Amino acid sequence: MPRNILAGALVALLVAIAAPRVRAEETLEQKRDQKLQSAFLKQAPWFTDYDKARAEAKSSGKPIFAYFTRSYSP
């Protein structure tokens, strides 16, 4: 098999493998954005940026309450 055909097949395989992952990550980002718009998050001044939360905790003298989650299925 000539090298250019083999290289083309390899690129096609890599694109086929990577495409679903990119779509899954986009879906996870969309779900995250929808959750961040939830009403319960608007009940208090939540921070989603760790550095901003640290600065606020330092200035107010309060501890940080952190909740981390991750979904592994699209």
Backbone as numpy.savetxt, mean C-alpha at the origin, in Angstrom:
# Nx Ny Nz CAx CAy CAz Cx Cy Cz
16.95 -22.74 -30.62 16.09 -21.57 -30.62 17.00 -20.33 -30.62
16.80 -19.42 -31.55 17.63 -18.21 -31.59 17.47 -17.39 -30.31
18.52 -16.66 -29.98 18.55 -15.89 -28.74 17.45 -14.84 -28.68
17.20 -14.14 -29.80 16.19 -13.07 -29.75 14.79 -13.63 -29.50
14.49 -14.82 -29.97 13.19 -15.44 -29.71 13.11 -15.84 -28.23
14.20 -16.42 -27.73 14.25 -16.81 -26.32 14.13 -15.58 -25.42
14.82 -14.50 -25.76 14.74 -13.27 -24.97 13.33 -12.70 -25.01
12.70 -12.72 -26.18 11.34 -12.22 -26.30 10.36 -13.04 -25.47
10.55 -14.35 -25.47 9.69 -15.22 -24.67 9.88 -14.95 -23.18
11.12 -14.71 -22.78 11.41 -14.42 -21.38 10.76 -13.10 -20.96
10.85 -12.09 -21.79 10.22 -10.80 -21.48 8.71 -10.96 -21.39
8.12 -11.70 -22.31 6.67 -11.91 -22.28 6.26 -12.64 -21.00
7.06 -13.60 -20.57 6.76 -14.34 -19.34 6.85 -13.41 -18.14
7.87 -12.59 -18.08 8.02 -11.66 -16.96 6.88 -10.65 -16.90
6.45 -10.15 -18.04 5.32 -9.22 -18.08 4.05 -9.91 -17.61
3.85 -11.15 -18.03 2.65 -11.90 -17.63 2.64 -12.16 -16.13
3.80 -12.36 -15.55 3.89 -12.61 -14.11 3.69 -11.31 -13.33
4.27 -10.22 -13.81 4.23 -8.96 -13.08 2.89 -8.25 -13.19
2.17 -8.40 -14.27 0.93 -7.66 -14.48 -0.11 -7.91 -13.39
-0.41 -9.15 -13.00 -1.40 -9.36 -11.94 -0.97 -8.74 -10.61
0.32 -8.74 -10.32 0.82 -8.16 -9.07 0.56 -6.66 -9.05
0.81 -5.98 -10.16 0.57 -4.54 -10.22 -0.90 -4.25 -10.02
-1.77 -5.02 -10.65 -3.22 -4.83 -10.49 -3.63 -5.09 -9.04
-3.05 -6.10 -8.41 -3.39 -6.42 -7.02 -2.95 -5.29 -6.10
-1.78 -4.72 -6.34 -1.31 -3.60 -5.52 -2.21 -2.38 -5.70
-2.66 -2.13 -6.93 -3.58 -1.02 -7.17 -4.89 -1.24 -6.43
-5.37 -2.48 -6.43 -6.61 -2.81 -5.73 -6.44 -2.59 -4.23
-5.30 -3.02 -3.67 -5.05 -2.81 -2.25 -4.98 -1.34 -1.90
-4.37 -0.55 -2.78 -4.30 0.89 -2.54 -5.69 1.52 -2.59
-6.53 1.06 -3.50 -7.90 1.57 -3.58 -8.67 1.22 -2.32
-8.52 -0.02 -1.83 -9.20 -0.41 -0.60 -8.72 0.43 0.58
-7.41 0.68 0.66 -6.86 1.50 1.73 -7.47 2.90 1.68
-7.52 3.48 0.49 -8.06 4.83 0.36 -9.53 4.88 0.76
-10.29 3.84 0.43 -11.70 3.80 0.83 -11.83 3.70 2.35
-10.98 2.89 2.98 -11.03 2.75 4.43 -10.66 4.06 5.12
-9.72 4.79 4.55 -9.31 6.06 5.15 -10.42 7.11 5.08
-11.41 6.89 4.23 -12.54 7.81 4.14 -13.69 7.41 5.07
-13.51 6.35 5.85 -14.55 5.87 6.76 -14.92 6.91 7.81
-16.17 6.88 8.23 -16.67 7.86 9.19 -15.94 7.80 10.53
-15.56 6.59 10.98 -14.92 6.49 12.30 -13.57 7.19 12.33
-12.92 7.29 11.19 -11.63 7.99 11.16 -11.80 9.50 11.22
-12.98 9.96 10.94 -13.24 11.41 10.98 -13.68 11.86 12.37
-13.84 10.93 13.30 -14.27 11.25 14.66 -13.14 11.85 15.50
-11.90 11.64 15.09 -10.75 12.13 15.84 -9.67 12.56 14.85
-8.74 13.39 15.30 -7.68 13.84 14.39 -6.58 12.77 14.22
-6.86 11.76 13.41 -5.90 10.69 13.18 -4.80 11.15 12.24
-3.63 10.58 12.42 -2.53 10.82 11.50 -2.21 9.51 10.79
-2.01 9.58 9.50 -1.60 8.40 8.75 -0.12 8.49 8.36
0.50 9.59 8.73 1.93 9.79 8.48 2.67 9.65 9.81
3.58 8.68 9.89 4.26 8.38 11.15 5.07 9.56 11.66
5.77 10.26 10.78 6.59 11.40 11.22 5.72 12.52 11.79
4.57 12.77 11.19 3.65 13.79 11.72 3.10 13.34 13.08
2.80 12.06 13.20 2.29 11.54 14.47 3.36 11.68 15.56
4.60 11.39 15.24 5.69 11.55 16.22 5.83 12.99 16.66
5.77 13.91 15.71 5.90 15.33 16.05 4.75 15.77 16.95
3.54 15.35 16.65 2.37 15.70 17.47 2.49 15.09 18.86
2.91 13.84 18.93 3.07 13.17 20.23 4.12 13.88 21.07
5.18 14.29 20.45 6.25 14.99 21.17 5.76 16.34 21.68
5.04 17.08 20.84 4.59 18.41 21.25 3.47 18.34 22.29
2.63 17.30 22.24 1.52 17.19 23.18 1.86 16.38 24.42
2.98 15.65 24.36 3.36 14.81 25.50 2.52 13.55 25.62
1.84 13.18 24.55 0.99 11.98 24.57 1.68 10.85 23.81
1.36 9.61 24.17 1.94 8.47 23.43 1.25 8.29 22.08
1.87 7.50 21.25 1.30 7.17 19.94 0.55 5.85 20.06
-0.68 5.84 19.60 -1.44 4.60 19.46 -1.38 4.25 17.97
-0.76 3.12 17.66 -0.58 2.74 16.26 -1.32 1.44 15.97
-1.93 1.38 14.82 -2.62 0.18 14.36 -2.13 -0.11 12.95
-1.48 -1.25 12.78 -0.95 -1.63 11.49 -1.71 -2.84 10.98
-2.03 -2.82 9.70 -2.72 -3.94 9.09 -2.27 -4.08 7.65
-2.45 -5.24 7.12 -2.09 -5.48 5.73 -2.98 -6.58 5.20
-3.51 -6.39 4.01 -4.30 -7.41 3.36 -3.43 -8.06 2.29
-3.45 -9.37 2.24 -2.63 -10.07 1.27 -3.44 -10.65 0.13
-4.71 -10.38 0.09 -5.50 -10.87 -1.03 -6.20 -9.71 -1.69
-6.20 -9.69 -3.00 -6.84 -8.57 -3.73 -8.33 -8.59 -3.64
